[in-house]
Amino acid sequence: MAGRSGNPFGDAHPDAAVFVISVAAELTGLHPQTLRTWERLGLITPGRTGGGGRRYSGRDIERLREIAELSGAGIGIEGVRRILDLENRVSALSARNEELVAELEATRAALRQAVAVRRGDLPPNKLPVLRAPDASGSMVVWRRR
């Protein structure tokens, strides 16, 4: 039963490792040995309990379903691995792109405000305040004339 969030795994965080291997196998329609094999091949990395038992998250279940779908379509293990790696890379690049777009918009707004001060539309005490650069390495340099 889905939680109010619409997540089929309830309101738990998608990375919360909560499912034992038998439940993960049932949720995905796969044999537990298949899950162990895919883990050994590096396609999935479930969490572990203190005693070493596997615990799968909602995100792991989705990944297992995706691996099963790709394998069922005739794609070999190395092809599946490559597809998953590329999907992860696309996700990371999309997130970074969103960060850069937000940073660009903030810089444009600050520039518009600085131009307004320069033209005399705003008093000098209204110069833009930019947030400190994050660890991403992007930097904005301002110089007074």
C-alpha positions as CSV (number, residue, x, y, z in Angstrom):
1,M,0.0,0.0,0.0
2,A,1.4,3.4,-1.0
3,G,1.9,6.1,1.5
4,R,0.5,9.6,1.2
5,S,3.6,10.5,-0.8
6,G,2.6,8.2,-3.7
7,N,5.7,6.1,-3.0
8,P,4.7,2.4,-3.4
9,F,7.1,1.6,-0.5
10,G,5.3,3.9,1.9
11,D,6.7,7.1,3.4
12,A,10.2,5.7,4.1
13,H,13.1,7.4,2.4
14,P,13.8,5.7,-1.0
15,D,17.4,4.9,0.2
16,A,16.3,3.4,3.5
17,A,17.4,-0.3,3.5
18,V,14.4,-2.1,4.9
19,F,13.7,-5.2,2.8
20,V,15.3,-8.6,3.4
21,I,16.3,-10.6,0.4
22,S,13.2,-12.8,0.4
23,V,10.9,-9.7,0.3
24,A,13.1,-8.0,-2.3
25,A,12.9,-11.1,-4.5
26,E,9.1,-11.3,-4.1
27,L,8.7,-7.6,-4.9
28,T,10.8,-7.9,-8.1
29,G,9.6,-11.4,-9.1
30,L,13.2,-12.6,-9.1
31,H,14.8,-15.5,-7.4
32,P,17.0,-14.6,-4.3
33,Q,20.0,-16.3,-6.0
34,T,19.6,-13.9,-8.9
35,L,19.8,-11.0,-6.5
36,R,23.0,-12.5,-4.9
37,T,24.5,-13.0,-8.4
38,W,23.8,-9.4,-9.5
39,E,25.3,-8.2,-6.2
40,R,28.4,-10.3,-6.8
41,L,28.6,-8.8,-10.4
42,G,28.4,-5.3,-9.0
43,L,25.0,-4.4,-10.5
44,I,23.4,-3.8,-7.1
45,T,24.8,-3.0,-3.6
46,P,22.2,-3.6,-0.9
47,G,22.8,-2.3,2.6
48,R,23.9,-4.7,5.3
49,T,22.9,-5.3,8.9
50,G,25.4,-5.6,11.7
51,G,25.2,-9.3,11.2
52,G,25.8,-9.1,7.5
53,G,22.3,-9.7,6.3
54,R,21.3,-7.9,3.1
55,R,18.7,-5.1,3.3
56,Y,17.3,-3.6,0.1
57,S,15.9,-0.1,-0.2
58,G,13.0,1.1,-2.4
59,R,15.6,2.5,-4.8
60,D,17.3,-0.9,-4.9
61,I,14.0,-2.6,-5.8
62,E,13.5,-0.1,-8.7
63,R,17.1,-0.8,-9.9
64,L,16.5,-4.6,-9.7
65,R,13.4,-4.2,-11.7
66,E,15.3,-2.1,-14.3
67,I,18.1,-4.7,-14.5
68,A,15.5,-7.5,-14.9
69,E,13.8,-5.5,-17.7
70,L,17.0,-4.9,-19.5
71,S,18.1,-8.5,-19.1
72,G,14.7,-9.7,-20.3
73,A,15.2,-7.6,-23.4
74,G,18.3,-9.6,-24.2
75,I,20.9,-7.1,-23.0
76,G,24.0,-8.8,-21.5
77,I,25.4,-8.0,-18.1
78,E,28.1,-5.7,-19.4
79,G,25.5,-3.9,-21.5
80,V,23.2,-3.5,-18.4
81,R,26.1,-2.2,-16.4
82,R,27.0,0.3,-19.1
83,I,23.4,1.5,-19.4
84,L,23.0,1.9,-15.6
85,D,26.3,3.8,-15.4
86,L,25.2,6.1,-18.2
87,E,21.8,6.7,-16.6
88,N,23.6,7.6,-13.3
89,R,25.9,10.0,-15.2
90,V,22.9,11.6,-17.0
91,S,21.2,12.1,-13.6
92,A,24.3,13.6,-12.0
93,L,24.8,16.0,-15.0
94,S,21.2,17.0,-15.0
95,A,21.4,17.9,-11.3
96,R,24.6,19.9,-11.9
97,N,23.0,21.6,-14.8
98,E,20.0,22.7,-12.6
99,E,22.5,24.1,-10.0
100,L,24.4,26.0,-12.7
101,V,21.1,27.5,-14.1
102,A,20.1,28.6,-10.6
103,E,23.5,30.1,-10.1
104,L,23.3,31.9,-13.5
105,E,19.9,33.3,-12.7
106,A,21.2,34.6,-9.3
107,T,24.2,36.2,-11.0
108,R,21.9,37.8,-13.7
109,A,19.7,39.3,-11.0
110,A,22.7,40.7,-9.1
111,L,24.0,42.1,-12.3
112,R,20.7,43.8,-13.1
113,Q,20.7,45.3,-9.6
114,A,24.3,46.5,-10.0
115,V,23.4,48.1,-13.4
116,A,20.4,49.8,-11.7
117,V,22.7,51.2,-9.0
118,R,25.2,52.4,-11.7
119,R,22.4,54.2,-13.6
120,G,21.2,55.8,-10.5
121,D,17.9,53.9,-10.4
122,L,18.8,52.5,-6.9
123,P,20.8,54.1,-4.1
124,P,24.4,52.8,-3.7
125,N,23.6,51.0,-0.5
126,K,21.5,48.5,-2.5
127,L,24.4,46.8,-4.2
128,P,23.7,43.1,-4.8
129,V,24.7,40.5,-2.3
130,L,25.9,37.2,-3.8
131,R,26.0,34.0,-1.8
132,A,29.3,32.5,-1.2
133,P,30.5,30.1,-3.9
134,D,29.8,26.5,-3.1
135,A,32.2,23.6,-3.3
136,S,31.4,23.1,-6.9
137,G,34.2,25.4,-7.9
138,S,32.2,28.1,-9.6
139,M,33.2,31.6,-8.7
140,V,32.0,35.1,-9.3
141,V,34.5,37.9,-9.2
142,W,33.3,41.5,-8.7
143,R,35.5,44.5,-8.9
144,R,34.7,48.1,-8.0
145,R,35.8,50.8,-10.4
